[in-house]
Amino acid sequence: MATIKAQDIVSGREGKVFKTLNGVVKEMAYIKKIDAKIEKTKSEIKVLGSRATHSKATGWKGTGSMTIYYMTSEFRELMLDYVKSGKDVYFDIQVINEDPASAAGKQTVVLKNCNIDSVIIGQLDIDKDVLDEELSFTFDDIEVLNKFSEV
């Protein structure tokens, strides 16, 4: 039976995130957490002679969320631009997992054409020592630049 070594499990604290907007690449050092997933869209298919409802993949949807420290106005500015002009903004997010202690190596994934769903426009909270906010987004393409090594 194969087992993994504990030191090869990738730490969630090791990595970087970059945003590319209008050709400008900027590290998103204020990120606390980011998750992105792809979900298949499926149609239900009924088949003669079968009581089961079958499924056929017909597409996919990319969604994600990021929790960030409440210390940048850039997403509020993007949303304000949309509110005032109707011009929506799309950008790429590059997520790099690279734990130097792990033999798994490095994985780099680019989420393309990301679009923010909503932002907190203003925030105060006397019960919080540190302000943060969660942003949900969609994306419609992906690229894997580096893959983890088989350990």
Secondary structure, 3 states (H helix, E strand, C coil): CCCCCHHHCCCCCCEEEEEEECCEEEECCCEEEEEEEEEEEEEEEECCCCCCEEEEEEEEEEEEEEEEECCCCHHHHHHHHHHHHCCCCCEEEEEEEECCCCCCCEEEEEEEEEEECCCCCCCCCCCCCCCEEEEEEEECEEEEEECCCCC
